[in-house]
Amino acid sequence: MKLTTLVSIGVLTLCNILTVYFLKTLSMAFTLKYSFREIYCLLLFKEFYLAALAGACSVTLFIYVNSVAELSRFVPILTGMVTFMTSGIGILVFHETVTTPKIIGLIAIVFSIILLSK
């Protein structure tokens, strides 16, 4: 796979991760201050707009990468990278628990990304 394609997949992964991060922080802030009857108050949070921007970038990059790479290779790579990075953010930022099966799974994901990118 070309370096530009791998970089594009990496940026796409980052956009997906940012979308998940902003939606997580938005949901945490929203549920602390408002009830779901006041759903229009989502527009008051900057995370709402950041998640929308990251999501739009993600869709645009997905369309680009889909046009230059094989779908059967880049989707598994993208999925693995998103899973790996989301787990990392969950552990580092949101203090989720680290278990042995989670670590083994993350190592397996890294090896599969390496194998698929060659």
C-alpha positions as CSV (number, residue, x, y, z in Angstrom):
1,M,0.0,0.0,0.0
2,K,1.3,3.5,-0.9
3,L,2.5,5.8,1.9
4,T,0.0,8.5,0.9
5,T,-2.8,6.0,1.3
6,L,-1.5,4.9,4.7
7,V,-1.2,8.5,5.8
8,S,-4.8,9.2,4.6
9,I,-6.0,6.2,6.5
10,G,-4.2,7.5,9.6
11,V,-5.8,10.9,9.3
12,L,-9.2,9.3,8.7
13,T,-8.6,7.3,11.9
14,L,-7.8,10.4,13.8
15,C,-11.0,12.1,12.5
16,N,-13.0,9.1,13.7
17,I,-11.3,9.1,17.1
18,L,-11.9,12.8,17.5
19,T,-15.6,12.3,16.6
20,V,-15.9,9.6,19.3
21,Y,-14.0,11.7,21.8
22,F,-16.1,14.8,21.3
23,L,-19.3,12.8,21.4
24,K,-18.2,11.1,24.6
25,T,-17.3,14.4,26.3
26,L,-20.5,15.9,25.0
27,S,-22.7,13.1,26.4
28,M,-20.9,13.4,29.8
29,A,-21.4,17.2,30.0
30,F,-24.9,17.1,28.6
31,T,-26.2,14.4,31.1
32,L,-24.7,16.3,34.0
33,K,-26.4,19.6,33.2
34,Y,-29.6,18.9,31.2
35,S,-32.3,16.3,30.8
36,F,-33.0,14.7,27.5
37,R,-36.2,16.8,27.2
38,E,-33.9,19.7,26.5
39,I,-32.1,18.1,23.6
40,Y,-31.9,21.5,21.8
41,C,-29.3,22.5,24.4
42,L,-26.8,20.3,22.6
43,L,-26.3,23.3,20.4
44,L,-24.7,25.2,23.3
45,F,-21.7,22.8,23.5
46,K,-18.6,23.4,21.4
47,E,-18.1,19.6,21.4
48,F,-21.3,19.3,19.2
49,Y,-19.7,21.4,16.5
50,L,-16.3,19.8,16.8
51,A,-17.8,16.3,16.5
52,A,-19.8,17.4,13.4
53,L,-16.6,18.9,11.8
54,A,-14.5,15.8,12.6
55,G,-17.3,13.6,11.2
56,A,-17.5,15.6,8.0
57,C,-13.7,15.3,7.6
58,S,-14.0,11.6,8.2
59,V,-16.6,11.0,5.5
60,T,-14.6,13.1,3.0
61,L,-11.4,11.2,3.7
62,F,-13.3,7.9,3.5
63,I,-14.5,8.7,0.0
64,Y,-11.0,9.7,-1.0
65,V,-9.3,6.6,0.4
66,N,-12.0,4.4,-1.1
67,S,-11.1,5.8,-4.5
68,V,-7.4,5.0,-4.2
69,A,-7.1,1.9,-2.1
70,E,-8.6,-1.6,-2.1
71,L,-11.7,-1.7,0.0
72,S,-10.8,-5.2,1.3
73,R,-7.5,-3.9,2.7
74,F,-8.2,-0.4,4.0
75,V,-11.5,-1.0,5.9
76,P,-9.8,-3.7,8.1
77,I,-6.8,-1.4,8.6
78,L,-9.1,1.5,9.5
79,T,-11.2,-0.6,11.8
80,G,-8.2,-1.9,13.6
81,M,-6.7,1.5,14.0
82,V,-9.9,3.0,15.3
83,T,-10.3,0.2,17.8
84,F,-6.7,0.5,19.0
85,M,-6.8,4.2,19.4
86,T,-10.2,4.3,20.9
87,S,-9.1,1.8,23.5
88,G,-6.0,3.9,24.2
89,I,-8.1,7.0,24.7
90,G,-10.6,5.1,26.9
91,I,-7.7,3.9,29.1
92,L,-5.7,7.2,29.2
93,V,-8.4,9.8,29.2
94,F,-11.5,8.1,30.6
95,H,-9.6,5.8,33.0
96,E,-11.2,2.6,31.8
97,T,-9.9,-0.7,33.2
98,V,-7.0,-2.5,31.6
99,T,-7.3,-6.3,31.5
100,T,-5.1,-9.1,30.1
101,P,-7.6,-10.0,27.3
102,K,-7.8,-6.4,26.3
103,I,-4.0,-6.1,26.1
104,I,-3.7,-9.4,24.1
105,G,-6.5,-8.2,21.7
106,L,-4.8,-4.9,21.2
107,I,-1.5,-6.6,20.4
108,A,-3.3,-8.8,17.9
109,I,-4.8,-5.8,16.3
110,V,-1.4,-4.1,15.9
111,F,0.0,-7.3,14.2
112,S,-3.0,-7.5,11.9
113,I,-2.6,-3.8,10.8
114,I,1.1,-4.5,10.1
115,L,0.3,-7.6,8.0
116,L,-2.5,-5.9,6.0
117,S,-0.5,-2.8,5.2
118,K,2.2,-4.7,3.4
